[in-house]
Amino acid sequence: MKTIDWRTNIIRPDVSQEGFIAEREGIHGSLEFTYLPPLSAATEQIQGKVEIQQAAGRHESACDDMSRFVAEYLQTWSEKDAVALDNVRCLRPQLLFRVFKILCNASGSDTKPGPAKDVKTGETLAGK
């Protein structure tokens, strides 16, 4: 399957996108993942449903719907356990919410750390 980045504005059903969430010390570790970007209708529907549930104090239902949505569109992740609904439900709360926002295009991925580069030339610095 082909992978695109966020600069591609047209969503294709057979093309995945990479995501990355940096570690937040004391809250959660980093997470790398690939996902099929959902179409606008799907994201509008789930975001509306989750907002209504949260406003009504039905937080468990909102988390369950977010977990189902994430499990449906997530393809791979850096966790040792398989991408499955039961495992997505067990994600740390802040991490689940962040993955959900990225899939809904309401938040961008973090920049994945890479080798140090020279600011002027862009070349990778040896030993960095």
C-alpha positions in Angstrom: 0.0 0.0 0.0 1.2 3.5 -0.9 1.8 6.1 1.9 1.3 9.8 1.5 2.0 12.7 3.8 -0.3 15.5 5.0 0.6 17.7 2.1 -1.5 15.6 -0.2 -5.0 17.1 -0.2 -7.0 14.4 -1.9 -7.8 11.3 0.1 -7.6 8.0 -1.8 -9.1 4.8 -0.3 -5.9 2.7 -1.0 -3.3 5.1 0.3 -2.2 5.2 4.0 -0.7 8.1 6.0 1.9 8.0 8.7 1.4 9.5 12.1 3.6 10.1 15.1 3.0 11.2 18.6 6.0 12.2 20.7 6.5 10.9 24.2 5.1 13.1 27.0 7.1 12.3 30.1 5.0 11.0 32.9 1.9 10.7 30.6 2.6 8.3 27.7 5.4 7.0 25.5 5.8 7.8 21.8 3.6 6.1 19.2 4.3 5.6 15.4 1.4 4.5 13.3 -0.1 4.3 9.8 -3.8 4.8 9.1 -6.3 5.2 6.2 -7.4 8.9 6.3 -11.2 8.9 6.8 -13.3 11.0 4.5 -14.9 14.2 5.8 -18.4 12.7 6.3 -17.0 10.0 8.6 -15.0 12.5 10.7 -17.8 15.0 10.9 -20.2 12.2 12.0 -17.9 10.8 14.7 -16.8 14.2 16.0 -20.4 15.3 16.4 -21.4 12.1 18.1 -18.5 12.3 20.6 -19.2 16.0 21.4 -22.8 15.2 22.1 -21.9 12.3 24.4 -19.3 14.4 26.3 -21.7 17.3 26.7 -24.3 14.8 28.2 -21.7 13.4 30.6 -21.5 10.0 28.8 -17.7 9.9 28.7 -17.5 6.1 28.7 -19.7 6.0 25.5 -17.6 8.8 23.9 -14.3 6.9 24.6 -15.8 3.7 23.3 -16.9 5.4 20.0 -13.4 7.0 19.7 -11.8 3.6 20.2 -14.0 2.0 17.6 -13.2 4.8 15.1 -9.5 4.6 15.7 -9.5 0.7 15.5 -11.3 1.0 12.1 -8.8 3.3 10.5 -5.5 2.4 12.2 -3.5 0.0 10.1 -0.2 -0.4 12.0 1.4 0.9 15.2 4.6 0.6 17.1 3.0 -1.2 20.0 3.9 -4.9 20.4 0.2 -5.9 20.5 -1.9 -6.1 17.3 -4.1 -3.2 16.3 -7.4 -4.4 17.6 -10.4 -2.8 19.3 -9.6 -4.3 22.7 -6.0 -3.0 22.5 -7.1 0.5 21.3 -9.5 0.6 24.3 -6.5 0.1 26.6 -4.5 3.1 25.3 -3.7 5.7 27.9 -6.5 8.3 27.7 -4.4 11.2 26.4 -2.9 9.0 23.7 -6.3 7.7 22.5 -7.6 11.3 22.4 -4.6 12.5 20.4 -4.7 9.6 17.9 -8.4 10.3 17.4 -7.7 14.0 16.7 -5.0 13.1 14.2 -7.3 10.7 12.4 -10.0 13.3 12.3 -7.5 15.9 10.9 -8.2 18.1 14.0 -4.6 17.9 15.0 -1.3 17.2 13.2 1.2 14.6 14.0 4.4 15.5 15.9 7.6 15.8 14.1 9.4 12.4 14.2 12.9 12.9 15.6 15.7 12.1 13.1 19.4 12.6 12.8 20.8 16.0 13.4 21.3 18.1 10.2 23.4 21.0 9.3 21.2 24.1 9.2 22.9 25.6 6.2 23.4 22.6 4.0 20.7 20.2 5.2 23.4 17.4 5.3 23.2 14.8 8.1 25.9 15.5 10.8 28.2 12.6 11.6 27.8 11.1 15.0 24.8 13.2 15.9 
